[in-house]
Amino acid sequence: MAVTEIKEALRTAANTVSKYVGDVAVLQVETQTLETAGGKEPVLAARTIIKLDGDNTSVVPGVLGDSGKWEIDTVLYDLHLQNVRSAIDYRARMVESMLTLLRPISGVER
Amino acid sequence: MKPDVEFARLDAMLDATLGALARRARADTDAEANLSFSTGGDPAEAEADVLWSLIERTREEQERREQPLSFDAMGAHEGQADGQADDGLLARAQRECSQLMGQVLGTLSHPIVVETGQGHARIHTRVGWTGDMDTHLAGGTTRAEIVAHAAAMEASLAASGRQLRLLTMLLVASSRIAAVIATPGAAIVALPIAYRCVRDLVEQWSDFHP
């Protein structure tokens, strides 16, 4: 029975890797502000979308100052930037591991 | 510490053990040519010796299944006590391996959620398994809370990355052990042996990375 369970676990691992490979085309990081008192919907403050083909779109928070210049909300921006870095690092680690997994799993008898 | 640096020693330990196992297998194959294998106090070779005994038990088990039922096949042979001990190790490794894989795969396919703040969470981040990240930030959140949240995020992502890394090591070790077993279905039966190998090495490695 344990062998059957292991075989099943390996199949699940293979399916997991296949699904992962299909899901990695776009990396999206969003930072939203939330007004807890009024029960309002979250408001998008910053968004970064990185595509596998290299396209990169970022929306960063800013306010129009009294002088007419756009000023970036540094607290939000720093948090968002930190999240983007973390997401890229995490994605890189996951992809590296998944690619390594593909080799042994592909040898499993079906 | 960067994950690659953190795991470098563990990778090296695994490589040394699997290398010793391959040499152990060659020594067995070339026994007629009088090539010898000695554990000689080397931890990698000692571990390889244990793994080799498990592989031999696995092979015997496979052969027994292919033969008609007989008194001998039921285990009444020389060295039965040792064999039973190995069978116990294998069964335990199979059970634990199956549990671990289920656990890791389950963890990976669920999003990581990190919340920071008192009472109602002031910062809430959800990370999908592909790295997609969604953060909600309540008004009035302090910089200190953001810093704390970033640290918590880093720890959670690192823990998830370590789990996946161990799963990777397990399957890579399994494929190399399957090559040593070299019988039909080896990929399946090698996994619990690989699990035992990786588990033991992680225990040794943890002494250097408490």
Interface residues (C-beta under 8 A of the other chain):
Chain A: A2 V3 E5 I6 K7 A9 L10 T12 A13 T16 Y20 D23 V24 V26 L27 Q28 V29 E30 T31 Q32 T33 L34 E35 T36 P42 A45 V75 L76 D78 L79 H80 Q82 N83 V84 S86 A87 I88 D89 Y90 R91 R93 M94 S97 T100 L101 R103 P104 I105 G107 V108 E109
Chain B: P3 A91 Q94 R95 C97 S98 M101 G102 L105 L108 S109 H120 I123 T125 V127 W129 T130 G131 D132 M133 D134 T135 H136 L137 A138 G139 T141 R143 I146 H149 A150 M153 E154 L157 S160 G161 L164 R165 L167 T168 L171 V172 S174 S175 A178 P184 G185 A187 I188 V189 L191 P192
